[in-house]
Each structure stands twice: as C-alpha cells, then as structure tokens.
C-alpha cells in the first residue's frame, strides 16, 4: 500500500510539462523506478533467496531447542504433550 501511494504521488510530477518540470520529471521517474524495483525485490527476490538458503540451515541443535522452548512455555499445547503451556517461565 505504501509503495502504491508513493508511486501514485509521483505520477503527477513525472507527467508534468510546465515551467521547471525539467528538474522535477527526472526525480519523479527515479522515485517511481526505485519504488517499483524495491517492491519487486522485497516481494519476490528476498523470499526466493531465503528459501534457497534454507537448504544450508544447520539442524544440529533442533532437539535441544525444542526442549528448551518447551521448558519456557513457548511451544503451543499440541507440542507439549497436550498440556497447556505455562504463561511464564517457571521460577527457579
């Protein structure tokens, strides 16, 4: 939504033909192009890259992590053998 609003706000400057427009038009075109490129990168390229890099993720300590999260009450009820997770970490 923010990207669409930014592009919509820059379109009148990009299409202007009045006095001084030779300074405003290149800036508006650059803003529109930059917002379009950054939106494309954010919505498509970054998630795809993250998915590709997840193949290299290390799962060596997953069991220990699940145990620690269970002790802290961070796992949902179905992950803690049906018992509801505590609202806070137990005092020690």
PDB file of N, CA, C and O in Angstrom:
ATOM      1  N   UNK A   1       0.829  -1.194   0.000  1.00  0.00           N
ATOM      2  CA  UNK A   1       0.000   0.000   0.000  1.00  0.00           C
ATOM      3  C   UNK A   1       0.871   1.255   0.000  1.00  0.00           C
ATOM      4  O   UNK A   1       0.579   2.219  -0.707  1.00  0.00           O
ATOM      5  N   UNK A   2       1.931   1.238   0.786  1.00  0.00           N
ATOM      6  CA  UNK A   2       2.807   2.412   0.823  1.00  0.00           C
ATOM      7  C   UNK A   2       3.475   2.619  -0.522  1.00  0.00           C
ATOM      8  O   UNK A   2       3.612   3.752  -0.986  1.00  0.00           O
ATOM      9  N   UNK A   3       3.889   1.535  -1.146  1.00  0.00           N
ATOM     10  CA  UNK A   3       4.526   1.649  -2.464  1.00  0.00           C
ATOM     11  C   UNK A   3       3.548   2.218  -3.488  1.00  0.00           C
ATOM     12  O   UNK A   3       3.908   3.087  -4.282  1.00  0.00           O
ATOM     13  N   UNK A   4       2.324   1.729  -3.466  1.00  0.00           N
ATOM     14  CA  UNK A   4       1.318   2.236  -4.409  1.00  0.00           C
ATOM     15  C   UNK A   4       1.045   3.718  -4.170  1.00  0.00           C
ATOM     16  O   UNK A   4       0.886   4.481  -5.123  1.00  0.00           O
ATOM     17  N   UNK A   5       0.989   4.123  -2.916  1.00  0.00           N
ATOM     18  CA  UNK A   5       0.745   5.541  -2.611  1.00  0.00           C
ATOM     19  C   UNK A   5       1.921   6.406  -3.051  1.00  0.00           C
ATOM     20  O   UNK A   5       1.723   7.517  -3.542  1.00  0.00           O
ATOM     21  N   UNK A   6       3.124   5.913  -2.880  1.00  0.00           N
ATOM     22  CA  UNK A   6       4.310   6.677  -3.288  1.00  0.00           C
ATOM     23  C   UNK A   6       4.342   6.827  -4.805  1.00  0.00           C
ATOM     24  O   UNK A   6       4.625   7.908  -5.321  1.00  0.00           O
ATOM     25  N   UNK A   7       4.054   5.751  -5.511  1.00  0.00           N
ATOM     26  CA  UNK A   7       4.046   5.820  -6.975  1.00  0.00           C
ATOM     27  C   UNK A   7       2.924   6.742  -7.450  1.00  0.00           C
ATOM     28  O   UNK A   7       3.133   7.561  -8.346  1.00  0.00           O
ATOM     29  N   UNK A   8       1.743   6.614  -6.860  1.00  0.00           N
ATOM     30  CA  UNK A   8       0.621   7.476  -7.251  1.00  0.00           C
ATOM     31  C   UNK A   8       0.934   8.945  -6.975  1.00  0.00           C
ATOM     32  O   UNK A   8       0.514   9.826  -7.726  1.00  0.00           O
ATOM     33  N   UNK A   9       1.664   9.202  -5.906  1.00  0.00           N
ATOM     34  CA  UNK A   9       2.027  10.580  -5.597  1.00  0.00           C
ATOM     35  C   UNK A   9       3.077  11.149  -6.529  1.00  0.00           C
ATOM     36  O   UNK A   9       3.145  12.364  -6.716  1.00  0.00           O
ATOM     37  N   UNK A  10       3.895  10.290  -7.117  1.00  0.00           N
ATOM     38  CA  UNK A  10       4.960  10.763  -8.006  1.00  0.00           C
ATOM     39  C   UNK A  10       4.518  10.850  -9.465  1.00  0.00           C
ATOM     40  O   UNK A  10       5.196  11.488 -10.270  1.00  0.00           O
ATOM     41  N   UNK A  11       3.416  10.232  -9.817  1.00  0.00           N
ATOM     42  CA  UNK A  11       2.956  10.252 -11.207  1.00  0.00           C
ATOM     43  C   UNK A  11       2.656  11.668 -11.708  1.00  0.00           C
ATOM     44  O   UNK A  11       3.073  11.989 -12.821  1.00  0.00           O
ATOM     45  N   UNK A  12       1.966  12.530 -10.971  1.00  0.00           N
ATOM     46  CA  UNK A  12       1.724  13.885 -11.495  1.00  0.00           C
ATOM     47  C   UNK A  12       3.016  14.646 -11.793  1.00  0.00           C
ATOM     48  O   UNK A  12       3.091  15.367 -12.788  1.00  0.00           O
ATOM     49  N   UNK A  13       4.025  14.495 -10.948  1.00  0.00           N
ATOM     50  CA  UNK A  13       5.304  15.165 -11.218  1.00  0.00           C
ATOM     51  C   UNK A  13       5.988  14.559 -12.439  1.00  0.00           C
ATOM     52  O   UNK A  13       6.613  15.276 -13.220  1.00  0.00           O
ATOM     53  N   UNK A  14       5.872  13.246 -12.608  1.00  0.00           N
ATOM     54  CA  UNK A  14       6.508  12.594 -13.751  1.00  0.00           C
ATOM     55  C   UNK A  14       5.855  12.995 -15.061  1.00  0.00           C
ATOM     56  O   UNK A  14       6.511  12.984 -16.102  1.00  0.00           O
ATOM     57  N   UNK A  15       4.587  13.348 -15.032  1.00  0.00           N
ATOM     58  CA  UNK A  15       3.865  13.731 -16.242  1.00  0.00           C
ATOM     59  C   UNK A  15       3.780  15.238 -16.454  1.00  0.00           C
ATOM     60  O   UNK A  15       3.205  15.684 -17.447  1.00  0.00           O
ATOM     61  N   UNK A  16       4.336  16.027 -15.547  1.00  0.00           N
ATOM     62  CA  UNK A  16       4.204  17.485 -15.656  1.00  0.00           C
ATOM     63  C   UNK A  16       5.011  18.009 -16.840  1.00  0.00           C
ATOM     64  O   UNK A  16       6.054  17.458 -17.192  1.00  0.00           O
ATOM     65  N   UNK A  17       4.510  19.084 -17.446  1.00  0.00           N
ATOM     66  CA  UNK A  17       5.154  19.689 -18.605  1.00  0.00           C
ATOM     67  C   UNK A  17       5.296  21.205 -18.456  1.00  0.00           C
ATOM     68  O   UNK A  17       5.610  21.891 -19.428  1.00  0.00           O
ATOM     69  N   UNK A  18       5.072  21.728 -17.262  1.00  0.00           N
ATOM     70  CA  UNK A  18       5.109  23.166 -17.043  1.00  0.00           C
ATOM     71  C   UNK A  18       6.529  23.687 -16.860  1.00  0.00           C
ATOM     72  O   UNK A  18       7.511  22.973 -17.066  1.00  0.00           O
ATOM     73  N   UNK A  19       6.602  24.951 -16.466  1.00  0.00           N
ATOM     74  CA  UNK A  19       7.888  25.592 -16.228  1.00  0.00           C
ATOM     75  C   UNK A  19       8.594  24.918 -15.059  1.00  0.00           C
ATOM     76  O   UNK A  19       7.988  24.684 -14.012  1.00  0.00           O
ATOM     77  N   UNK A  20       9.859  24.608 -15.236  1.00  0.00           N
ATOM     78  CA  UNK A  20      10.649  23.973 -14.192  1.00  0.00           C
ATOM     79  C   UNK A  20      10.492  22.475 -14.137  1.00  0.00           C
ATOM     80  O   UNK A  20      11.092  21.821 -13.283  1.00  0.00           O
ATOM     81  N   UNK A  21       9.699  21.918 -15.028  1.00  0.00           N
ATOM     82  CA  UNK A  21       9.471  20.478 -14.978  1.00  0.00           C
ATOM     83  C   UNK A  21      10.712  19.678 -15.362  1.00  0.00           C
ATOM     84  O   UNK A  21      10.807  18.491 -15.050  1.00  0.00           O
ATOM     85  N   UNK A  22      11.663  20.325 -16.038  1.00  0.00           N
ATOM     86  CA  UNK A  22      12.886  19.608 -16.413  1.00  0.00           C
ATOM     87  C   UNK A  22      13.711  19.212 -15.187  1.00  0.00           C
ATOM     88  O   UNK A  22      14.601  18.368 -15.293  1.00  0.00           O
ATOM     89  N   UNK A  23      13.433  19.801 -14.045  1.00  0.00           N
ATOM     90  CA  UNK A  23      14.092  19.411 -12.799  1.00  0.00           C
ATOM     91  C   UNK A  23      13.289  18.380 -12.020  1.00  0.00           C
ATOM     92  O   UNK A  23      13.862  17.532 -11.335  1.00  0.00           O
ATOM     93  N   UNK A  24      11.968  18.447 -12.119  1.00  0.00           N
ATOM     94  CA  UNK A  24      11.094  17.587 -11.326  1.00  0.00           C
ATOM     95  C   UNK A  24      10.883  16.217 -11.977  1.00  0.00           C
ATOM     96  O   UNK A  24      10.852  15.202 -11.280  1.00  0.00           O
ATOM     97  N   UNK A  25      10.738  16.179 -13.305  1.00  0.00           N
ATOM     98  CA  UNK A  25      10.417  14.924 -14.004  1.00  0.00           C
ATOM     99  C   UNK A  25      11.473  13.844 -13.773  1.00  0.00           C
ATOM    100  O   UNK A  25      11.094  12.719 -13.447  1.00  0.00           O
ATOM    101  N   UNK A  26      12.777  14.114 -13.921  1.00  0.00           N
ATOM    102  CA  UNK A  26      13.755  13.041 -13.696  1.00  0.00           C
ATOM    103  C   UNK A  26      13.724  12.487 -12.265  1.00  0.00           C
ATOM    104  O   UNK A  26      13.885  11.285 -12.053  1.00  0.00           O
ATOM    105  N   UNK A  27      13.516  13.379 -11.291  1.00  0.00           N
ATOM    106  CA  UNK A  27      13.434  12.920  -9.909  1.00  0.00           C
ATOM    107  C   UNK A  27      12.215  12.021  -9.709  1.00  0.00           C
ATOM    108  O   UNK A  27      12.320  10.984  -9.055  1.00  0.00           O
ATOM    109  N   UNK A  28      11.068  12.398 -10.256  1.00  0.00           N
ATOM    110  CA  UNK A  28       9.846  11.614 -10.099  1.00  0.00           C
ATOM    111  C   UNK A  28       9.979  10.262 -10.792  1.00  0.00           C
ATOM    112  O   UNK A  28       9.541   9.248 -10.249  1.00  0.00           O
ATOM    113  N   UNK A  29      10.575  10.232 -11.979  1.00  0.00           N
ATOM    114  CA  UNK A  29      10.775   8.973 -12.693  1.00  0.00           C
ATOM    115  C   UNK A  29      11.712   8.063 -11.896  1.00  0.00           C
ATOM    116  O   UNK A  29      11.494   6.854 -11.812  1.00  0.00           O
ATOM    117  N   UNK A  30      12.752   8.654 -11.314  1.00  0.00           N
ATOM    118  CA  UNK A  30      13.687   7.883 -10.494  1.00  0.00           C
ATOM    119  C   UNK A  30      13.004   7.322  -9.257  1.00  0.00           C
ATOM    120  O   UNK A  30      13.241   6.170  -8.892  1.00  0.00           O
ATOM    121  N   UNK A  31      12.168   8.107  -8.613  1.00  0.00           N
ATOM    122  CA  UNK A  31      11.432   7.631  -7.436  1.00  0.00           C
ATOM    123  C   UNK A  31      10.509   6.482  -7.817  1.00  0.00           C
ATOM    124  O   UNK A  31      10.465   5.467  -7.121  1.00  0.00           O
ATOM    125  N   UNK A  32       9.777   6.628  -8.903  1.00  0.00           N
ATOM    126  CA  UNK A  32       8.863   5.571  -9.352  1.00  0.00           C
ATOM    127  C   UNK A  32       9.642   4.297  -9.658  1.00  0.00           C
ATOM    128  O   UNK A  32       9.254   3.214  -9.221  1.00  0.00           O
ATOM    129  N   UNK A  33      10.729   4.415 -10.400  1.00  0.00           N
ATOM    130  CA  UNK A  33      11.535   3.242 -10.728  1.00  0.00           C
ATOM    131  C   UNK A  33      12.134   2.589  -9.497  1.00  0.00           C
ATOM    132  O   UNK A  33      12.142   1.363  -9.393  1.00  0.00           O
ATOM    133  N   UNK A  34      12.634   3.385  -8.563  1.00  0.00           N
ATOM    134  CA  UNK A  34      13.228   2.834  -7.347  1.00  0.00           C
ATOM    135  C   UNK A  34      12.215   2.120  -6.477  1.00  0.00           C
ATOM    136  O   UNK A  34      12.508   1.066  -5.913  1.00  0.00           O
ATOM    137  N   UNK A  35      11.027   2.686  -6.364  1.00  0.00           N
ATOM    138  CA  UNK A  35       9.982   2.051  -5.557  1.00  0.00           C
ATOM    139  C   UNK A  35       9.523   0.752  -6.215  1.00  0.00           C
ATOM    140  O   UNK A  35       9.292  -0.242  -5.527  1.00  0.00           O
ATOM    141  N   UNK A  36       9.390   0.750  -7.533  1.00  0.00           N
ATOM    142  CA  UNK A  36       8.994  -0.478  -8.230  1.00  0.00           C
ATOM    143  C   UNK A  36      10.046  -1.576  -8.059  1.00  0.00           C
ATOM    144  O   UNK A  36       9.701  -2.728  -7.795  1.00  0.00           O
ATOM    145  N   UNK A  37      11.316  -1.229  -8.208  1.00  0.00           N
ATOM    146  CA  UNK A  37      12.387  -2.219  -8.068  1.00  0.00           C
ATOM    147  C   UNK A  37      12.456  -2.741  -6.637  1.00  0.00           C
ATOM    148  O   UNK A  37      12.564  -3.948  -6.421  1.00  0.00           O
ATOM    149  N   UNK A  38      12.396  -1.843  -5.664  1.00  0.00           N
ATOM    150  CA  UNK A  38      12.490  -2.286  -4.268  1.00  0.00           C
ATOM    151  C   UNK A  38      11.279  -3.135  -3.871  1.00  0.00           C
ATOM    152  O   UNK A  38      11.415  -4.076  -3.089  1.00  0.00           O
ATOM    153  N   UNK A  39      10.113  -2.814  -4.396  1.00  0.00           N
ATOM    154  CA  UNK A  39       8.930  -3.623  -4.114  1.00  0.00           C
ATOM    155  C   UNK A  39       9.076  -5.015  -4.716  1.00  0.00           C
ATOM    156  O   UNK A  39       8.753  -6.009  -4.066  1.00  0.00           O
ATOM    157  N   UNK A  40       9.556  -5.093  -5.940  1.00  0.00           N
ATOM    158  CA  UNK A  40       9.778  -6.392  -6.580  1.00  0.00           C
ATOM    159  C   UNK A  40      10.796  -7.213  -5.785  1.00  0.00           C
ATOM    160  O   UNK A  40      10.583  -8.400  -5.536  1.00  0.00           O
ATOM    161  N   UNK A  41      11.901  -6.575  -5.390  1.00  0.00           N
ATOM    162  CA  UNK A  41      12.921  -7.293  -4.614  1.00  0.00           C
ATOM    163  C   UNK A  41      12.354  -7.796  -3.295  1.00  0.00           C
ATOM    164  O   UNK A  41      12.605  -8.933  -2.897  1.00  0.00           O
ATOM    165  N   UNK A  42      11.594  -6.953  -2.624  1.00  0.00           N
ATOM    166  CA  UNK A  42      11.057  -7.316  -1.310  1.00  0.00           C
ATOM    167  C   UNK A  42      10.032  -8.436  -1.408  1.00  0.00           C
ATOM    168  O   UNK A  42      10.013  -9.328  -0.559  1.00  0.00           O
ATOM    169  N   UNK A  43       9.188  -8.407  -2.417  1.00  0.00           N
ATOM    170  CA  UNK A  43       8.102  -9.380  -2.508  1.00  0.00           C
ATOM    171  C   UNK A  43       8.497 -10.698  -3.167  1.00  0.00           C
ATOM    172  O   UNK A  43       7.878 -11.725  -2.891  1.00  0.00           O
ATOM    173  N   UNK A  44       9.504 -10.695  -4.025  1.00  0.00           N
ATOM    174  CA  UNK A  44       9.820 -11.899  -4.784  1.00  0.00           C
ATOM    175  C   UNK A  44      11.248 -12.401  -4.581  1.00  0.00           C
ATOM    176  O   UNK A  44      11.449 -13.574  -4.268  1.00  0.00           O
ATOM    177  N   UNK A  45      12.227 -11.540  -4.751  1.00  0.00           N
ATOM    178  CA  UNK A  45      13.619 -11.986  -4.731  1.00  0.00           C
ATOM    179  C   UNK A  45      14.061 -12.397  -3.333  1.00  0.00           C
ATOM    180  O   UNK A  45      14.662 -13.459  -3.174  1.00  0.00           O
ATOM    181  N   UNK A  46      13.783 -11.595  -2.327  1.00  0.00           N
ATOM    182  CA  UNK A  46      14.221 -11.915  -0.966  1.00  0.00           C
ATOM    183  C   UNK A  46      13.599 -13.223  -0.464  1.00  0.00           C
ATOM    184  O   UNK A  46      14.339 -14.060   0.054  1.00  0.00           O
ATOM    185  N   UNK A  47      12.286 -13.451  -0.586  1.00  0.00           N
ATOM    186  CA  UNK A  47      11.741 -14.740  -0.147  1.00  0.00           C
ATOM    187  C   UNK A  47      12.315 -15.933  -0.924  1.00  0.00           C
ATOM    188  O   UNK A  47      12.556 -16.989  -0.339  1.00  0.00           O
ATOM    189  N   UNK A  48      12.533 -15.776  -2.221  1.00  0.00           N
ATOM    190  CA  UNK A  48      13.118 -16.872  -3.004  1.00  0.00           C
ATOM    191  C   UNK A  48      14.543 -17.163  -2.550  1.00  0.00           C
ATOM    192  O   UNK A  48      14.926 -18.325  -2.419  1.00  0.00           O
ATOM    193  N   UNK A  49      15.321 -16.127  -2.312  1.00  0.00           N
ATOM    194  CA  UNK A  49      16.687 -16.307  -1.828  1.00  0.00           C
ATOM    195  C   UNK A  49      16.682 -16.979  -0.456  1.00  0.00           C
ATOM    196  O   UNK A  49      17.493 -17.868  -0.194  1.00  0.00           O
ATOM    197  N   UNK A  50      15.779 -16.561   0.410  1.00  0.00           N
ATOM    198  CA  UNK A  50      15.673 -17.172   1.740  1.00  0.00           C
ATOM    199  C   UNK A  50      15.342 -18.653   1.619  1.00  0.00           C
ATOM    200  O   UNK A  50      15.918 -19.476   2.331  1.00  0.00           O
ATOM    201  N   UNK A  51      14.420 -19.000   0.725  1.00  0.00           N
ATOM    202  CA  UNK A  51      14.053 -20.393   0.524  1.00  0.00           C
ATOM    203  C   UNK A  51      15.232 -21.206   0.001  1.00  0.00           C
ATOM    204  O   UNK A  51      15.447 -22.336   0.440  1.00  0.00           O
ATOM    205  N   UNK A  52      15.991 -20.648  -0.925  1.00  0.00           N
ATOM    206  CA  UNK A  52      17.164 -21.350  -1.451  1.00  0.00           C
ATOM    207  C   UNK A  52      18.228 -21.550  -0.366  1.00  0.00           C
ATOM    208  O   UNK A  52      18.854 -22.608  -0.302  1.00  0.00           O
ATOM    209  N   UNK A  53      18.432 -20.547   0.477  1.00  0.00           N
ATOM    210  CA  UNK A  53      19.462 -20.627   1.508  1.00  0.00           C
ATOM    211  C   UNK A  53      19.040 -21.517   2.679  1.00  0.00           C
ATOM    212  O   UNK A  53      19.891 -21.949   3.457  1.00  0.00           O
ATOM    213  N   UNK A  54      17.748 -21.797   2.816  1.00  0.00           N
ATOM    214  CA  UNK A  54      17.305 -22.644   3.920  1.00  0.00           C
ATOM    215  C   UNK A  54      17.814 -24.078   3.778  1.00  0.00           C
ATOM    216  O   UNK A  54      17.829 -24.833   4.750  1.00  0.00           O
ATOM    217  N   UNK A  55      18.228 -24.451   2.568  1.00  0.00           N
ATOM    218  CA  UNK A  55      18.800 -25.781   2.372  1.00  0.00           C
ATOM    219  C   UNK A  55      20.119 -25.932   3.125  1.00  0.00           C
ATOM    220  O   UNK A  55      20.521 -27.051   3.442  1.00  0.00           O
ATOM    221  N   UNK A  56      20.793 -24.827   3.413  1.00  0.00           N
ATOM    222  CA  UNK A  56      22.079 -24.859   4.107  1.00  0.00           C
ATOM    223  C   UNK A  56      21.940 -24.677   5.611  1.00  0.00           C
ATOM    224  O   UNK A  56      22.939 -24.581   6.324  1.00  0.00           O
ATOM    225  N   UNK A  57      20.706 -24.629   6.093  1.00  0.00           N
ATOM    226  CA  UNK A  57      20.461 -24.413   7.516  1.00  0.00           C
ATOM    227  C   UNK A  57      20.950 -25.609   8.330  1.00  0.00           C
ATOM    228  O   UNK A  57      20.800 -26.761   7.923  1.00  0.00           O
ATOM    229  N   UNK A  58      21.527 -25.314   9.467  1.00  0.00           N
ATOM    230  CA  UNK A  58      22.062 -26.343  10.347  1.00  0.00           C
ATOM    231  C   UNK A  58      20.976 -26.768  11.331  1.00  0.00           C
ATOM    232  O   UNK A  58      20.428 -25.931  12.048  1.00  0.00           O
ATOM    233  N   UNK A  59      20.660 -28.068  11.372  1.00  0.00           N
ATOM    234  CA  UNK A  59      19.625 -28.594  12.263  1.00  0.00           C
ATOM    235  C   UNK A  59      20.229 -29.415  13.396  1.00  0.00           C
ATOM    236  O   UNK A  59      19.557 -30.266  13.979  1.00  0.00           O
ATOM    237  N   UNK A  60      21.472 -29.164  13.700  1.00  0.00           N
ATOM    238  CA  UNK A  60      22.200 -29.959  14.681  1.00  0.00           C
ATOM    239  C   UNK A  60      21.608 -29.860  16.084  1.00  0.00           C
ATOM    240  O   UNK A  60      21.639 -30.836  16.834  1.00  0.00           O
ATOM    241  N   UNK A  61      21.075 -28.705  16.448  1.00  0.00           N
ATOM    242  CA  UNK A  61      20.615 -28.491  17.822  1.00  0.00           C
ATOM    243  C   UNK A  61      19.089 -28.360  17.931  1.00  0.00           C
ATOM    244  O   UNK A  61      18.594 -27.791  18.904  1.00  0.00           O
ATOM    245  N   UNK A  62      18.343 -28.872  16.957  1.00  0.00           N
ATOM    246  CA  UNK A  62      16.891 -28.730  16.971  1.00  0.00           C
ATOM    247  C   UNK A  62      16.237 -29.398  18.181  1.00  0.00           C
ATOM    248  O   UNK A  62      15.321 -28.827  18.773  1.00  0.00           O
ATOM    249  N   UNK A  63      16.683 -30.577  18.553  1.00  0.00           N
ATOM    250  CA  UNK A  63      16.082 -31.285  19.694  1.00  0.00           C
ATOM    251  C   UNK A  63      16.296 -30.501  20.981  1.00  0.00           C
ATOM    252  O   UNK A  63      15.384 -30.387  21.799  1.00  0.00           O
ATOM    253  N   UNK A  64      17.494 -29.964  21.163  1.00  0.00           N
ATOM    254  CA  UNK A  64      17.783 -29.172  22.370  1.00  0.00           C
ATOM    255  C   UNK A  64      16.956 -27.891  22.385  1.00  0.00           C
ATOM    256  O   UNK A  64      16.481 -27.468  23.439  1.00  0.00           O
ATOM    257  N   UNK A  65      16.786 -27.286  21.238  1.00  0.00           N
ATOM    258  CA  UNK A  65      15.993 -26.062  21.146  1.00  0.00           C
ATOM    259  C   UNK A  65      14.536 -26.330  21.493  1.00  0.00           C
ATOM    260  O   UNK A  65      13.926 -25.558  22.232  1.00  0.00           O
ATOM    261  N   UNK A  66      13.976 -27.403  20.973  1.00  0.00           N
ATOM    262  CA  UNK A  66      12.579 -27.735  21.282  1.00  0.00           C
ATOM    263  C   UNK A  66      12.410 -28.018  22.773  1.00  0.00           C
ATOM    264  O   UNK A  66      11.408 -27.622  23.369  1.00  0.00           O
ATOM    265  N   UNK A  67      13.365 -28.688  23.367  1.00  0.00           N
ATOM    266  CA  UNK A  67      13.289 -28.964  24.800  1.00  0.00           C
ATOM    267  C   UNK A  67      13.340 -27.668  25.607  1.00  0.00           C
ATOM    268  O   UNK A  67      12.569 -27.495  26.551  1.00  0.00           O
ATOM    269  N   UNK A  68      14.232 -26.772  25.246  1.00  0.00           N
ATOM    270  CA  UNK A  68      14.357 -25.503  25.960  1.00  0.00           C
ATOM    271  C   UNK A  68      13.096 -24.661  25.802  1.00  0.00           C
ATOM    272  O   UNK A  68      12.628 -24.061  26.769  1.00  0.00           O
ATOM    273  N   UNK A  69      12.540 -24.610  24.586  1.00  0.00           N
ATOM    274  CA  UNK A  69      11.312 -23.838  24.367  1.00  0.00           C
ATOM    275  C   UNK A  69      10.144 -24.450  25.126  1.00  0.00           C
ATOM    276  O   UNK A  69       9.283 -23.727  25.627  1.00  0.00           O
ATOM    277  N   UNK A  70      10.106 -25.774  25.216  1.00  0.00           N
ATOM    278  CA  UNK A  70       9.056 -26.431  25.992  1.00  0.00           C
ATOM    279  C   UNK A  70       9.146 -26.069  27.461  1.00  0.00           C
ATOM    280  O   UNK A  70       8.122 -25.870  28.115  1.00  0.00           O
ATOM    281  N   UNK A  71      10.367 -25.979  27.990  1.00  0.00           N
ATOM    282  CA  UNK A  71      10.546 -25.598  29.388  1.00  0.00           C
ATOM    283  C   UNK A  71      10.142 -24.148  29.636  1.00  0.00           C
ATOM    284  O   UNK A  71       9.652 -23.805  30.713  1.00  0.00           O
ATOM    285  N   UNK A  72      10.351 -23.308  28.636  1.00  0.00           N
ATOM    286  CA  UNK A  72       9.990 -21.900  28.776  1.00  0.00           C
ATOM    287  C   UNK A  72       8.519 -21.645  28.496  1.00  0.00           C
ATOM    288  O   UNK A  72       8.022 -20.547  28.745  1.00  0.00           O
ATOM    289  N   UNK A  73       7.825 -22.634  27.987  1.00  0.00           N
ATOM    290  CA  UNK A  73       6.404 -22.457  27.690  1.00  0.00           C
ATOM    291  C   UNK A  73       6.158 -21.751  26.381  1.00  0.00           C
ATOM    292  O   UNK A  73       5.093 -21.162  26.193  1.00  0.00           O
ATOM    293  N   UNK A  74       7.112 -21.793  25.469  1.00  0.00           N
ATOM    294  CA  UNK A  74       6.975 -21.109  24.193  1.00  0.00           C
ATOM    295  C   UNK A  74       6.335 -21.985  23.124  1.00  0.00           C
ATOM    296  O   UNK A  74       5.968 -21.482  22.062  1.00  0.00           O
ATOM    297  N   UNK A  75       6.194 -23.276  23.378  1.00  0.00           N
ATOM    298  CA  UNK A  75       5.595 -24.156  22.379  1.00  0.00           C
ATOM    299  C   UNK A  75       4.085 -24.213  22.565  1.00  0.00           C
ATOM    300  O   UNK A  75       3.600 -24.133  23.694  1.00  0.00           O
ATOM    301  N   UNK A  76       3.335 -24.351  21.476  1.00  0.00           N
ATOM    302  CA  UNK A  76       1.879 -24.497  21.600  1.00  0.00           C
ATOM    303  C   UNK A  76       1.520 -25.784  22.344  1.00  0.00           C
ATOM    304  O   UNK A  76       2.367 -26.659  22.521  1.00  0.00           O
ATOM    305  N   UNK A  77       0.274 -25.893  22.774  1.00  0.00           N
ATOM    306  CA  UNK A  77      -0.175 -27.019  23.594  1.00  0.00           C
ATOM    307  C   UNK A  77       0.037 -28.353  22.895  1.00  0.00           C
ATOM    308  O   UNK A  77       0.387 -29.334  23.551  1.00  0.00           O
ATOM    309  N   UNK A  78      -0.167 -28.420  21.572  1.00  0.00           N
ATOM    310  CA  UNK A  78      -0.016 -29.699  20.885  1.00  0.00           C
ATOM    311  C   UNK A  78       1.440 -30.161  20.842  1.00  0.00           C
ATOM    312  O   UNK A  78       1.704 -31.342  20.619  1.00  0.00           O
ATOM    313  N   UNK A  79       2.392 -29.242  21.052  1.00  0.00           N
ATOM    314  CA  UNK A  79       3.798 -29.609  21.043  1.00  0.00           C
ATOM    315  C   UNK A  79       4.300 -29.993  22.434  1.00  0.00           C
ATOM    316  O   UNK A  79       5.422 -30.481  22.568  1.00  0.00           O
ATOM    317  N   UNK A  80       3.489 -29.783  23.465  1.00  0.00           N
ATOM    318  CA  UNK A  80       3.911 -30.081  24.833  1.00  0.00           C
ATOM    319  C   UNK A  80       3.082 -31.220  25.404  1.00  0.00           C
ATOM    320  O   UNK A  80       2.639 -31.150  26.551  1.00  0.00           O
ATOM    321  N   UNK A  81       2.872 -32.254  24.629  1.00  0.00           N
ATOM    322  CA  UNK A  81       2.158 -33.471  25.037  1.00  0.00           C
ATOM    323  C   UNK A  81       0.736 -33.203  25.515  1.00  0.00           C
ATOM    324  O   UNK A  81       0.258 -33.875  26.428  1.00  0.00           O
ATOM    325  N   UNK A  82       0.055 -32.237  24.916  1.00  0.00           N
ATOM    326  CA  UNK A  82      -1.331 -31.977  25.236  1.00  0.00           C
ATOM    327  C   UNK A  82      -1.564 -31.094  26.439  1.00  0.00           C
ATOM    328  O   UNK A  82      -2.691 -30.660  26.674  1.00  0.00           O
ATOM    329  N   UNK A  83      -0.521 -30.816  27.212  1.00  0.00           N
ATOM    330  CA  UNK A  83      -0.670 -29.946  28.373  1.00  0.00           C
ATOM    331  C   UNK A  83      -0.548 -28.498  27.930  1.00  0.00           C
ATOM    332  O   UNK A  83       0.272 -28.187  27.066  1.00  0.00           O
ATOM    333  N   UNK A  84      -1.344 -27.613  28.502  1.00  0.00           N
ATOM    334  CA  UNK A  84      -1.228 -26.208  28.107  1.00  0.00           C
ATOM    335  C   UNK A  84       0.121 -25.644  28.534  1.00  0.00           C
ATOM    336  O   UNK A  84       0.649 -25.980  29.594  1.00  0.00           O
ATOM    337  N   UNK A  85       0.657 -24.787  27.690  1.00  0.00           N
ATOM    338  CA  UNK A  85       1.949 -24.165  28.003  1.00  0.00           C
ATOM    339  C   UNK A  85       1.755 -23.159  29.131  1.00  0.00           C
ATOM    340  O   UNK A  85       0.742 -22.460  29.157  1.00  0.00           O
ATOM    341  N   UNK A  86       2.704 -23.068  30.067  1.00  0.00           N
ATOM    342  CA  UNK A  86       2.580 -22.096  31.151  1.00  0.00           C
ATOM    343  C   UNK A  86       2.655 -20.676  30.615  1.00  0.00           C
ATOM    344  O   UNK A  86       3.251 -20.424  29.568  1.00  0.00           O
ATOM    345  N   UNK A  87       2.047 -19.755  31.343  1.00  0.00           N
ATOM    346  CA  UNK A  87       2.001 -18.360  30.909  1.00  0.00           C
ATOM    347  C   UNK A  87       3.363 -17.700  31.036  1.00  0.00           C
ATOM    348  O   UNK A  87       3.651 -16.748  30.312  1.00  0.00           O
ATOM    349  N   UNK A  88       4.193 -18.174  31.925  1.00  0.00           N
ATOM    350  CA  UNK A  88       5.522 -17.588  32.097  1.00  0.00           C
ATOM    351  C   UNK A  88       6.499 -18.707  32.457  1.00  0.00           C
ATOM    352  O   UNK A  88       6.101 -19.828  32.773  1.00  0.00           O
ATOM    353  N   UNK A  89       7.757 -18.379  32.401  1.00  0.00           N
ATOM    354  CA  UNK A  89       8.773 -19.367  32.723  1.00  0.00           C
ATOM    355  C   UNK A  89       8.718 -19.699  34.214  1.00  0.00           C
ATOM    356  O   UNK A  89       8.486 -18.815  35.039  1.00  0.00           O
ATOM    357  N   UNK A  90       8.927 -20.959  34.559  1.00  0.00           N
ATOM    358  CA  UNK A  90       8.898 -21.316  35.981  1.00  0.00           C
ATOM    359  C   UNK A  90      10.048 -20.663  36.746  1.00  0.00           C
ATOM    360  O   UNK A  90      11.157 -20.527  36.229  1.00  0.00           O
ATOM    361  N   UNK A  91       9.765 -20.263  37.983  1.00  0.00           N
ATOM    362  CA  UNK A  91      10.785 -19.640  38.821  1.00  0.00           C
ATOM    363  C   UNK A  91      11.727 -20.712  39.317  1.00  0.00           C
ATOM    364  O   UNK A  91      11.306 -21.822  39.642  1.00  0.00           O
ATOM    365  N   UNK A  92      12.978 -20.383  39.374  1.00  0.00           N
ATOM    366  CA  UNK A  92      13.985 -21.363  39.820  1.00  0.00           C
ATOM    367  C   UNK A  92      14.750 -20.846  40.982  1.00  0.00           C
ATOM    368  O   UNK A  92      15.637 -21.531  41.491  1.00  0.00           O
TER     369      UNK A  92
END
